[in-house]
């Protein structure tokens, strides 16, 4: 029974579902634990191993979800970087075009003034 110490309530709920015990939403951790232990079909070794499996699956699912979230964040970050590069390219292009136009117009005005 010491294997039940430190176990999450959600893991005990999953265990109960798997072995066919009915758990209500209002039941406390202790009530769920007692329900498992006092079941006529209770087998400590089976329960311990099945609970380990439930915990491993939950942790594995959590790690997988964290990897997915990290991947999504990396993708979004890369999209932002590319958008920024594209925007900066447009800005520089427009600046160059404007500066060429400015200098062309300045030279034209100088030439017009010089010929007068």
C-alpha positions as CSV (number, residue, x, y, z in Angstrom):
1,X,0.0,0.0,0.0
2,X,3.0,2.3,0.4
3,X,3.1,2.5,-3.4
4,X,0.0,4.7,-3.2
5,X,1.8,7.4,-1.3
6,X,2.5,10.4,-3.6
7,X,0.2,9.2,-6.3
8,X,-2.0,11.8,-8.0
9,X,-5.7,11.6,-7.6
10,X,-6.2,11.6,-11.4
11,X,-4.0,8.5,-11.6
12,X,-6.1,6.7,-9.0
13,X,-9.3,7.7,-10.9
14,X,-7.8,6.2,-14.1
15,X,-6.9,3.0,-12.2
16,X,-10.5,2.8,-10.9
17,X,-11.9,3.2,-14.5
18,X,-9.6,0.5,-15.8
19,X,-10.5,-2.0,-13.1
20,X,-14.2,-1.2,-13.3
21,X,-14.7,0.7,-10.1
22,X,-17.1,3.7,-10.0
23,X,-15.7,7.0,-8.8
24,X,-17.7,10.1,-8.2
25,X,-16.3,13.6,-8.7
26,X,-16.8,14.4,-5.1
27,X,-14.7,11.5,-3.7
28,X,-11.5,12.4,-1.9
29,X,-8.1,10.8,-2.5
30,X,-8.4,8.7,0.6
31,X,-11.9,7.6,-0.4
32,X,-10.7,6.5,-3.8
33,X,-7.7,4.7,-2.3
34,X,-9.9,2.9,0.1
35,X,-12.3,1.9,-2.7
36,X,-9.4,0.3,-4.5
37,X,-7.9,-1.4,-1.5
38,X,-11.2,-2.7,-0.2
39,X,-12.3,-4.1,-3.6
40,X,-12.9,-7.9,-3.4
41,X,-10.7,-8.4,-6.5
42,X,-7.9,-6.3,-5.1
43,X,-4.4,-7.6,-6.1
44,X,-1.6,-5.4,-4.8
45,X,1.0,-6.5,-7.3
46,X,-1.4,-6.0,-10.3
47,X,-2.6,-2.7,-8.9
48,X,1.0,-1.4,-8.4
49,X,2.2,-2.4,-11.9
50,X,-1.0,-1.0,-13.5
51,X,-0.6,2.2,-11.6
52,X,3.0,2.5,-12.7
53,X,1.9,2.1,-16.3
54,X,-0.8,4.8,-15.9
55,X,1.8,7.2,-14.4
56,X,4.3,6.5,-17.2
57,X,1.6,7.0,-19.8
58,X,0.5,10.3,-18.3
59,X,4.1,11.6,-18.1
60,X,4.8,10.4,-21.6
61,X,1.7,12.2,-22.9
62,X,2.8,15.3,-21.0
63,X,6.3,15.2,-22.5
64,X,4.9,14.7,-26.0
65,X,2.6,17.6,-25.6
66,X,5.4,19.8,-24.4
67,X,7.5,18.8,-27.4
68,X,4.5,19.7,-29.7
69,X,4.1,23.1,-28.0
70,X,7.9,23.7,-28.3
71,X,7.8,22.8,-32.0
72,X,4.8,25.1,-32.6
73,X,6.6,27.9,-30.8
74,X,9.8,27.4,-32.8
75,X,7.7,27.4,-36.0
76,X,5.9,30.6,-35.1
77,X,9.2,32.2,-34.1
78,X,10.7,31.2,-37.5
79,X,7.7,32.7,-39.3
80,X,8.2,35.9,-37.4
81,X,11.9,36.0,-38.3
82,X,11.1,35.5,-41.9
83,X,8.4,38.1,-41.9
84,X,10.8,40.5,-40.3
85,X,13.5,39.8,-42.9
86,X,11.0,40.2,-45.7
87,X,9.7,43.5,-44.2
88,X,13.3,44.8,-43.7
89,X,14.1,43.9,-47.3
90,X,11.1,45.9,-48.5
91,X,12.1,48.8,-46.3
92,X,15.6,48.9,-47.6
93,X,14.4,48.5,-51.2
94,X,12.1,51.4,-50.9
95,X,14.8,53.5,-49.2
96,X,17.2,52.8,-52.0
97,X,14.6,53.6,-54.6
98,X,13.7,56.8,-52.9
99,X,17.3,57.8,-52.5
100,X,18.0,57.1,-56.2
101,X,14.9,59.1,-57.1
102,X,16.0,62.0,-54.8
103,X,19.5,62.2,-56.2
104,X,18.1,61.9,-59.8
105,X,15.8,64.8,-59.1
106,X,18.5,66.8,-57.3
107,X,20.9,66.4,-60.3
108,X,18.1,67.4,-62.7
109,X,17.4,70.6,-60.7
110,X,21.2,71.4,-60.6
111,X,21.5,70.8,-64.3
112,X,18.5,73.0,-64.9
113,X,19.8,75.8,-62.7
114,X,23.3,75.5,-64.3
115,X,22.0,75.8,-67.8
116,X,20.0,78.9,-67.0
